[in-house]
Amino acid sequence: MRRVGAWRGARGLICGLAILCLLVAASVVPLTLRAAAQDGTIRVPNLAYHAIDYSGAAYSVTPDQLDAQCRWLIVQGYTSITLGQFWDAVSTGLTYLPPNPVVLTDDDGWLSATTFADILSNYGIVGNSFINNVSPLTADQILSLSQRGMIEAHTVTHAHLASMDYDQQYAEIANNKAYLEQITGLPVRFLAWPFGEWNDSAVQAAADAGIVAAFGLGGNAVQVGAIDP
């Protein structure tokens, strides 16, 4: 899910529904997944996109496909939410979530992130973008995206955090966070683990940098009410 360099052109829709883990303060809180929501829990799928283009790469979808998927979500009665709304629900209960919530994210900050935002906007769908410092997006483009959805952290260089020491991990996360906040003027509270990789040191570094929740890959939707704080 989280990839740059040789794979960057091949990032797109992750078909599995994913939100892997949260970090609160300095500790990871695993998400408990349940097959049915009969105890008042709410299922929250997270659709993770990367490239929106006609490359035919494994992790890309065409603009036409994304348009059709957005239309399908609307017809099926889904309501898009931001990562902030998701976290509010996790932190305080289910009050902030609309019926049939869904999170749509775009990773890496490819130039097609603007296409992603344009298509979602046509349907009144809010998106969330995880952007690193080496993204080809200009500051003006990142600012524009922040006015249509949330801009969140993805490290400076799309790093393999699990192979780094604490100081390196902290620098990757904190400097990326500061870079995005300087552009948007908005707080950055969430992180997508590049490559879906993290370890205890990375969790500590993210928490120390001011990140409250981190997202990775899974294959299931989150049952918000099933999370054990």
C-alpha positions in Angstrom: 0.0 0.0 0.0 2.7 2.4 0.9 5.3 2.6 -1.9 7.4 5.0 -3.9 10.3 4.8 -6.4 10.1 1.8 -8.7 6.6 1.0 -7.6 5.2 4.5 -7.6 3.6 4.2 -11.0 1.9 1.0 -9.9 0.1 2.2 -6.9 -3.7 2.4 -7.1 -6.7 0.8 -5.6 -6.1 -1.7 -2.9 -9.1 -4.0 -3.3 -9.0 -5.1 0.3 -10.7 -3.0 2.9 -8.1 -1.7 5.3 -7.4 0.1 8.5 -4.9 -1.9 10.3 -3.8 -0.2 13.5 -4.0 2.9 15.6 -1.5 4.4 17.9 -2.6 6.3 20.9 0.1 8.2 22.9 3.0 5.8 22.6 1.2 2.5 22.1 -0.5 0.7 19.2 -4.1 -0.2 19.7 -5.0 -3.1 17.4 -8.4 -2.9 15.8 -10.7 -5.8 16.7 -12.6 -6.9 13.6 -16.0 -8.6 13.8 -17.9 -10.3 11.2 -21.3 -8.8 12.1 -22.3 -5.6 13.7 -25.1 -6.9 15.9 -23.8 -5.2 19.1 -24.1 -1.6 17.8 -20.7 -1.5 16.1 -20.3 0.2 12.8 -18.4 -1.2 9.8 -16.0 1.3 8.2 -14.3 0.3 4.9 -11.3 2.2 3.8 -10.6 2.2 0.1 -7.0 3.0 -0.6 -6.1 4.4 -4.0 -2.7 5.4 -5.5 -2.4 6.2 -9.2 -5.5 7.4 -11.1 -4.4 7.0 -14.7 -4.4 4.9 -17.9 -1.1 3.1 -17.2 -2.7 -0.3 -16.6 -0.4 -0.8 -13.6 -1.3 -3.2 -10.9 -2.2 -0.5 -8.4 -3.8 2.1 -10.7 -7.3 2.6 -11.7 -8.5 4.7 -14.6 -10.4 7.9 -14.1 -13.4 6.2 -15.6 -13.2 3.3 -13.2 -12.9 5.7 -10.2 -15.9 7.6 -11.5 -17.9 4.4 -11.7 -16.8 3.4 -8.2 -17.8 6.7 -6.8 -21.2 6.5 -8.5 -21.6 2.9 -7.1 -20.9 4.1 -3.6 -23.5 6.8 -3.8 -26.1 4.5 -5.2 -25.4 1.9 -2.5 -26.0 4.6 0.2 -22.4 5.1 1.4 -21.4 8.4 2.9 -17.7 9.4 2.8 -16.0 10.6 6.0 -12.6 12.1 6.8 -9.9 10.5 8.8 -10.8 13.1 11.5 -14.4 11.9 11.7 -13.2 8.3 11.9 -10.9 9.1 14.8 -13.5 11.2 16.6 -15.8 8.1 16.4 -13.0 5.9 17.7 -12.2 8.3 20.5 -15.7 9.3 21.6 -18.2 6.8 20.3 -20.4 6.5 17.3 -21.9 10.0 17.4 -20.0 11.5 14.6 -20.5 8.7 12.0 -23.2 8.9 9.3 -25.0 5.8 8.1 -22.8 3.5 5.9 -19.5 5.5 6.4 -16.6 4.9 4.0 -13.1 6.4 4.0 -11.4 7.0 0.7 -7.7 7.7 0.7 -5.0 8.5 -1.9 -1.4 7.6 -1.2 2.0 9.0 -2.1 1.0 12.4 -3.7 1.3 11.5 -7.3 0.1 14.3 -9.7 -3.1 12.2 -10.2 -4.1 13.0 -6.6 -5.7 16.1 -8.2 -7.7 13.8 -10.5 -8.7 11.8 -7.5 -10.0 14.9 -5.8 -11.7 16.2 -8.9 -13.7 13.0 -9.5 -14.6 12.7 -5.8 -15.8 16.3 -5.7 -18.1 15.7 -8.6 -20.0 13.3 -6.3 -19.7 15.3 -3.1 -17.3 12.7 -1.8 -14.6 13.8 0.6 -11.1 12.3 0.2 -8.0 12.0 2.3 -4.5 12.2 1.0 -1.3 10.8 2.5 1.6 12.8 1.0 5.4 12.6 1.3 7.9 15.4 0.8 9.2 13.9 -2.4 5.8 14.1 -4.0 5.8 15.9 -7.4 2.8 18.0 -6.2 3.5 21.6 -5.8 2.8 23.5 -2.6 -0.2 25.2 -4.3 -1.6 21.9 -5.4 -1.2 20.4 -1.9 -2.9 23.5 -0.5 -5.8 23.1 -3.0 -6.2 19.5 -2.0 -6.3 20.5 1.7 -9.3 22.6 0.9 -11.2 19.6 -0.5 -10.1 16.9 2.0 -7.6 16.0 4.7 -3.8 16.1 4.0 -1.9 13.7 6.2 1.6 12.3 6.7 3.4 9.6 4.7 7.1 10.3 5.8 9.6 12.5 4.0 11.0 9.9 1.6 8.4 7.1 1.7 10.9 5.3 3.9 11.2 1.7 5.1 10.7 2.8 8.7 11.1 -0.7 10.2 14.8 -0.8 9.0 15.6 2.6 10.6 16.6 3.6 14.2 14.4 5.8 16.3 16.1 9.1 15.3 15.8 8.4 11.7 12.2 7.3 12.1 11.4 10.5 14.0 13.0 12.7 11.4 11.1 11.0 8.6 7.8 11.5 10.3 8.2 14.8 12.1 9.8 16.6 9.1 7.0 15.4 6.8 4.4 16.5 9.3 6.0 20.0 9.6 6.3 20.3 5.8 2.6 19.6 5.2 1.5 21.8 8.1 3.6 24.7 6.8 1.8 24.4 3.4 -1.7 23.9 4.6 -1.8 25.7 7.9 -3.7 22.7 9.3 -2.6 20.1 11.9 -1.4 16.8 10.6 -2.5 14.0 13.1 -2.5 10.9 11.0 0.1 8.8 9.3 0.0 6.0 6.6 2.9 3.6 7.2 4.9 3.4 4.0 4.9 -0.1 2.6 2.6 -1.0 5.6 5.8 -1.4 7.7 6.1 -0.4 11.3 7.7 -1.6 14.6 7.6 -0.5 18.2 10.3 2.1 17.7 8.4 3.6 14.7 5.2 3.8 16.8 7.1 5.6 19.6 8.6 8.0 17.0 5.2 8.7 15.4 3.6 9.4 18.8 6.5 11.7 19.8 6.1 13.6 16.6 2.4 14.3 17.4 0.7 11.6 15.3 -2.4 10.2 17.0 -3.3 7.4 14.6 -1.5 5.4 12.0 -3.0 3.3 9.1 -1.6 0.2 7.4 -3.0 -2.6 5.3 -5.4 -5.3 6.2 -8.2 -7.0 4.4 -11.2 -6.3 6.5 -13.3 -3.3 7.5 -13.0 -1.8 10.9 -15.8 -2.3 13.5 -15.5 1.0 15.3 -17.4 0.0 18.4 -15.3 -3.2 18.7 -12.0 -1.3 19.4 -10.7 -2.0 22.8 -9.1 1.2 24.2 
